[in-house]
Amino acid sequence: MDIQRPSNARAKKIRRIAYGTIAVILLGGVTYALSKLKPAAPSVDKGTIWTDTVKRGPMLREVRGLGTLVPEDIRWITAQTDANVTRWVLRPGASVKPDSIIMELNDPTVTKDAVDAEYQLKGAEADYSNLKVQVDSDLMNQKANEASVRSDYEQAKIQHDNDESLVKLGLGKQLDERLSKVKEQQLAIRAQLEADRTKIAMDAGAAKLAAQQAKVEQMRALYGLKKSQLDALHVRAGINGVLQLVPVDEGQHVTPGTNLARVADPKKLKAEIKIAETQAKDVAIGQKASIDTRNGIVGGHVTRIDPSVVNGTVTVDVSIDDPLPQGARPDLSVDGTITIENLKDVLYVGRPVHGQSDSTVGLFKLVDDGSEAERVNVKLGRSSVNTIEILGGLKVGDTVILSDMSAWDNFDRIRLK
């Protein structure tokens, strides 16, 4: 006989609801706990990073840039007239003296003009000589007239003095004395007039000669110009140095102002250094500099700073004070380092990859005996080529990572292995 067992469905249902509730609560708690956990610190190989330790002491501020050696004395020789290049006498690289002929040009018009100017000058000089003879002759005639009148005046004066003496002695007539006096007075006036005419004749002659001399000088200047243009057909170096460039070809027609050749003195070189515009603000004329020619380092000083920025850089001219090493020549690539100042007692560290002066950056500082690194905000001050001043966020002895850590920008802590 079957016995009906009491039903426990209700109890099972209650147990299932209780178990489900507990499972949901546990799952929520675990999820919440996991959400509060920090992400696992990524691992970074120590061999791939670059670190440095914060120090205190003197820090030399420097800026660095690439550049080239260029001659201090460069002479561009240009064409003075329309001409054709007949032939090259010297080739680039040749040593030249001031009178060395580099090339020869041809222009028949210049030759004709020089000859015409020469004959015009000779004609003006002949006219001057002829005028001078004429002026001298006229002046001599006037001086002869003046001398004749003055002689008559002196004779009349003697005669008047004689007649006056006879009248006083009662031996002469008063009428004769009065007539001789009048004659003396008239000749005195004529003598003065002749003297004035002589002075005027001298001034007039000098003026005529000056006018003709001016014409002679004008013709001489014209001839000098035409002669210089004729001489310029033989292109000369003008300075001691080396012929660097001849940008024209034989047979080419050139116009006034066309560059024919470039000559430079290779013994007097300076360095043109390109400094980043962010660093050039502290560069000043007179600051010391060193130039690395790849074959030695020479000292110098800043002589010029370009006022404009080109492609993010400022050109700085450095005059070289020391003898240049062997192999130094124009257009040689060099490295230039300019000393800005020497800071006596500052907190500093090696310059981070993305560290700029007067900024705040996040750097990883080594902790736990170097097994991990945590991000700290560091305030940077004045910078140099390889070092930068620390204004806050680090202390002496702290070791920080200077290499590029942008791949871990989303992490505040990393593990080093």
C-alpha positions in Angstrom: 0.0 0.0 0.0 1.5 3.3 -1.1 1.9 6.1 1.5 1.7 9.6 0.3 4.8 11.6 1.3 4.4 15.2 2.5 5.2 17.8 -0.3 8.4 20.0 0.3 8.3 22.1 -3.0 7.8 25.3 -1.0 10.9 24.7 1.1 13.0 23.9 -2.1 11.8 27.1 -3.7 12.7 29.2 -0.6 16.2 27.6 -0.6 16.7 28.3 -4.3 15.8 31.9 -3.8 18.1 32.2 -0.8 21.0 30.6 -2.6 20.4 32.9 -5.6 20.3 36.0 -3.5 23.5 35.0 -1.7 25.2 34.4 -5.1 24.1 37.7 -6.5 25.3 39.5 -3.3 28.7 37.7 -3.5 29.1 38.4 -7.2 28.3 42.1 -6.7 30.8 42.3 -3.8 33.5 40.7 -5.9 32.8 43.0 -8.8 32.9 46.0 -6.6 36.1 44.9 -5.0 37.7 44.3 -8.3 36.6 47.7 -9.6 38.4 49.3 -6.6 41.6 47.5 -7.4 44.3 49.6 -9.2 45.3 48.2 -12.6 48.4 46.0 -12.5 51.6 48.0 -13.0 53.2 47.3 -16.3 56.7 45.9 -16.5 59.5 47.8 -18.2 63.0 46.4 -19.0 65.7 48.3 -17.1 68.0 48.0 -20.0 65.7 50.1 -22.2 65.5 53.2 -19.9 67.9 56.0 -19.1 68.1 57.3 -15.6 70.0 60.0 -13.7 70.3 61.1 -10.1 69.4 64.6 -8.9 72.5 66.6 -7.7 73.2 70.0 -6.2 76.1 72.1 -7.2 77.3 74.3 -10.2 75.6 73.8 -13.5 77.0 75.2 -16.8 74.3 76.5 -19.1 75.0 75.9 -22.7 73.1 75.7 -26.0 74.2 73.7 -29.0 73.5 73.7 -32.7 74.8 72.5 -36.0 76.4 74.8 -38.6 79.1 75.3 -41.2 82.4 77.1 -41.6 82.1 80.1 -43.9 84.8 82.7 -45.0 84.7 86.0 -43.2 85.9 87.8 -46.3 83.9 86.9 -49.4 84.1 88.9 -52.7 81.5 88.5 -55.4 82.7 89.8 -58.7 80.0 91.1 -61.0 79.8 92.2 -64.6 79.8 95.9 -65.2 78.6 96.0 -68.8 76.8 93.8 -71.3 79.5 91.3 -72.5 80.2 87.8 -73.7 82.4 85.4 -71.7 85.3 84.7 -74.0 87.2 82.1 -71.9 88.0 80.9 -68.4 91.6 81.6 -67.3 91.3 79.9 -63.8 89.1 77.2 -62.5 87.4 76.9 -59.0 89.9 75.9 -56.4 92.8 77.9 -57.8 94.7 80.2 -55.4 94.4 83.9 -56.6 96.0 87.2 -55.9 94.3 90.6 -56.3 95.5 91.0 -59.9 94.9 87.4 -60.9 92.7 87.2 -64.1 89.9 84.8 -63.6 88.2 85.1 -67.0 88.1 87.3 -70.1 85.0 89.1 -71.5 84.4 90.8 -74.8 82.4 93.9 -75.6 83.3 96.0 -78.7 81.1 98.9 -77.6 83.1 99.3 -74.4 86.4 99.3 -76.3 85.1 102.1 -78.7 83.7 104.1 -75.8 87.0 104.0 -74.0 88.9 105.2 -77.1 86.4 108.0 -77.6 86.6 109.1 -74.0 90.4 109.1 -74.1 90.4 111.5 -77.1 87.8 113.7 -75.5 90.0 114.0 -72.5 93.0 114.9 -74.6 90.9 117.5 -76.5 89.7 119.1 -73.2 93.3 119.2 -71.9 94.5 120.9 -75.1 91.7 123.5 -74.9 92.8 124.1 -71.3 96.4 124.7 -72.3 95.4 127.0 -75.1 93.1 129.0 -72.9 95.8 129.3 -70.2 98.2 130.8 -72.8 95.5 133.2 -74.0 94.6 134.3 -70.4 98.3 134.7 -69.5 98.8 136.8 -72.7 95.8 139.1 -72.0 96.9 139.5 -68.4 100.5 140.4 -69.4 99.1 143.1 -71.8 97.0 144.5 -69.0 99.9 144.6 -66.6 102.0 146.4 -69.3 99.2 149.0 -69.7 99.1 149.4 -65.9 102.9 149.8 -65.8 102.8 152.5 -68.5 100.2 154.5 -66.8 101.9 154.2 -63.5 105.2 155.4 -65.1 103.4 158.5 -66.5 101.9 159.1 -63.1 105.3 159.0 -61.4 106.7 161.4 -64.0 103.8 163.8 -63.5 104.3 163.6 -59.7 108.0 164.5 -60.1 107.1 167.4 -62.4 104.5 168.7 -60.0 106.9 168.5 -57.1 109.5 170.5 -59.1 107.0 173.2 -60.2 105.8 173.5 -56.6 109.4 174.0 -55.4 110.1 176.7 -58.0 107.0 178.6 -57.0 108.0 178.6 -53.4 111.4 179.9 -54.4 109.8 182.6 -56.7 111.4 181.2 -59.7 108.4 179.5 -61.3 104.9 180.3 -62.4 101.8 179.3 -60.4 100.1 178.4 -63.6 102.6 175.7 -64.5 102.4 174.3 -60.9 98.6 174.1 -61.1 98.7 172.4 -64.6 101.2 169.8 -63.4 99.1 169.1 -60.3 96.0 168.5 -62.4 98.0 166.1 -64.6 99.3 164.2 -61.6 95.8 163.8 -60.2 94.4 162.5 -63.5 97.2 160.0 -63.9 96.7 158.8 -60.3 93.1 158.1 -61.1 94.1 156.3 -64.3 96.8 154.2 -62.5 94.1 153.1 -59.9 91.7 152.1 -62.7 94.4 150.1 -64.5 95.2 148.4 -61.2 91.5 147.5 -60.8 91.4 146.2 -64.4 94.4 144.0 -63.8 92.7 142.5 -60.7 89.5 141.9 -62.7 91.6 140.4 -65.6 93.2 138.0 -63.1 89.9 137.0 -61.6 88.3 136.6 -65.1 91.2 134.5 -66.3 91.1 132.3 -63.2 87.3 131.8 -63.7 87.8 130.8 -67.3 90.6 128.4 -66.4 88.5 126.9 -63.6 85.6 126.3 -66.0 87.8 124.6 -68.5 89.5 122.6 -65.7 86.1 121.4 -64.6 85.5 120.2 -68.2 88.8 118.5 -68.2 88.0 116.7 -64.9 84.6 115.7 -66.3 86.3 114.2 -69.3 88.9 112.5 -67.1 86.1 111.0 -64.9 84.3 109.7 -68.0 87.5 108.3 -69.4 88.3 106.7 -66.0 84.8 105.0 -66.0 85.2 103.8 -69.6 88.7 102.6 -68.8 87.6 100.7 -65.7 84.8 99.1 -67.8 87.4 98.1 -70.4 89.7 96.8 -67.7 86.7 94.9 -66.2 86.6 92.8 -69.3 89.6 91.1 -67.7 87.9 89.8 -64.6 90.4 90.0 -61.7 90.1 88.4 -58.2 90.6 91.7 -56.2 91.8 89.9 -53.0 94.1 87.1 -51.9 92.3 83.9 -51.5 90.8 80.9 -53.4 88.5 81.0 -56.3 85.4 79.2 -55.0 82.7 79.5 -57.7 82.4 80.5 -61.4 78.6 80.4 -62.2 78.9 81.3 -65.9 80.0 79.4 -68.9 82.2 80.2 -71.9 80.2 82.0 -74.6 77.5 83.1 -72.2 76.1 86.6 -72.5 76.1 88.5 -69.2 74.4 91.7 -68.2 75.4 94.4 -65.6 75.2 92.9 -62.1 75.6 89.3 -63.1 77.7 87.3 -60.7 80.8 86.1 -62.5 82.9 84.6 -59.7 83.2 84.2 -56.0 86.6 84.5 -54.2 87.1 83.9 -50.5 90.0 83.9 -48.0 90.1 80.4 -46.6 92.4 81.5 -43.8 89.8 83.6 -42.2 86.8 81.4 -41.4 83.9 81.8 -39.0 81.1 79.4 -37.9 77.5 80.0 -38.7 75.5 78.0 -36.0 71.8 77.2 -36.2 70.3 77.5 -32.7 66.8 76.4 -31.9 64.5 79.5 -31.5 63.5 78.3 -28.0 67.1 78.4 -26.8 68.4 81.4 -28.8 66.7 83.9 -26.5 69.6 83.7 -24.0 72.4 84.0 -26.5 74.2 87.3 -26.5 77.1 88.9 -28.4 80.5 88.3 -26.7 79.6 84.9 -25.1 82.2 82.2 -25.4 81.7 79.3 -27.7 83.5 76.1 -28.8 83.4 74.7 -32.3 83.9 71.0 -33.0 85.3 70.5 -36.5 85.4 66.7 -36.2 89.2 67.2 -36.3 89.6 69.2 -33.2 87.8 71.7 -31.0 88.6 75.5 -31.2 87.4 78.4 -29.1 85.6 81.5 -30.3 83.0 84.1 -29.3 79.6 85.2 -30.6 79.9 88.2 -33.0 76.4 88.4 -34.6 72.9 87.1 -33.9 70.4 87.0 -36.8 67.3 89.0 -35.9 65.0 86.7 -37.9 63.9 83.0 -37.3 64.2 80.7 -40.3 62.7 77.1 -40.1 62.6 77.3 -36.3 66.3 78.3 -35.9 68.3 81.5 -35.4 71.7 81.8 -37.1 74.5 82.8 -34.8 77.9 83.9 -36.1 80.9 82.7 -34.0 84.3 84.3 -34.7 87.1 81.7 -34.2 89.9 82.8 -31.8 92.1 79.7 -31.9 94.1 78.4 -34.9 92.0 76.1 -37.1 93.0 72.4 -37.3 94.2 70.8 -40.5 91.3 70.1 -42.9 89.2 73.1 -41.9 87.7 74.6 -45.0 84.7 76.6 -46.1 81.3 74.7 -46.0 82.7 72.2 -43.5 79.9 70.9 -41.1 80.6 71.7 -37.5 79.0 71.5 -34.0 78.8 74.7 -32.0 78.3 75.0 -28.3 77.7 78.4 -26.7 78.2 79.0 -23.0 75.3 81.1 -21.6 76.2 81.3 -17.9 77.6 79.3 -14.9 75.0 78.7 -12.2 76.8 78.3 -8.8 74.5 76.3 -6.5 71.4 74.8 -8.0 69.5 71.5 -7.9 69.8 69.8 -11.3 69.5 66.5 -13.2 70.0 65.2 -16.7 67.7 66.7 -19.2 64.6 64.6 -19.9 63.6 63.8 -23.4 60.5 66.0 -23.3 61.7 68.4 -20.6 61.6 72.1 -21.6 62.8 75.0 -19.4 60.3 76.8 -17.2 57.7 74.0 -17.4 56.1 71.2 -15.2 56.4 67.6 -16.4 55.6 64.2 -15.0 58.7 62.0 -14.4 59.0 58.5 -13.1 61.0 58.4 -9.9 62.6 55.1 -8.8 61.2 53.7 -5.5 61.5 50.4 -3.5 65.2 50.1 -4.2 64.7 50.6 -7.9 62.3 47.8 -8.4 59.4 50.2 -9.2 58.9 53.8 -10.4 56.1 56.2 -9.6 55.1 59.3 -11.5 55.8 62.7 -9.8 55.2 66.2 -11.0 58.5 68.1 -11.4 58.9 71.8 -11.9 61.8 72.6 -14.2 63.8 75.8 -14.4 66.7 76.9 -16.6 68.1 74.4 -19.0 71.3 73.5 -20.7 72.4 71.1 -23.4 72.4 68.0 -21.2 71.1 69.2 -17.8 68.2 71.1 -16.4 67.5 73.0 -13.2 65.0 71.4 -10.7 62.7 74.0 -8.9 60.4 71.5 -7.2 59.2 67.9 -7.0 62.5 66.2 -6.4 65.4 66.3 -3.9 69.1 65.5 -3.9 69.6 61.7 -4.4 66.3 61.0 -6.2 66.8 58.9 -9.3 64.4 59.6 -12.2 63.9 58.1 -15.7 64.9 60.6 -18.4 64.1 58.5 -21.5 60.8 58.7 -23.4 58.0 57.2 -21.3 55.1 58.4 -23.4 54.0 54.8 -23.9 53.1 54.6 -20.2 51.3 58.0 -19.9 48.2 56.2 -18.6 50.1 54.6 -15.7 51.3 56.3 -12.5 53.4 53.3 -11.5 55.6 50.8 -13.3 57.6 47.8 -12.4 61.3 47.5 -13.5 62.7 44.1 -14.3 
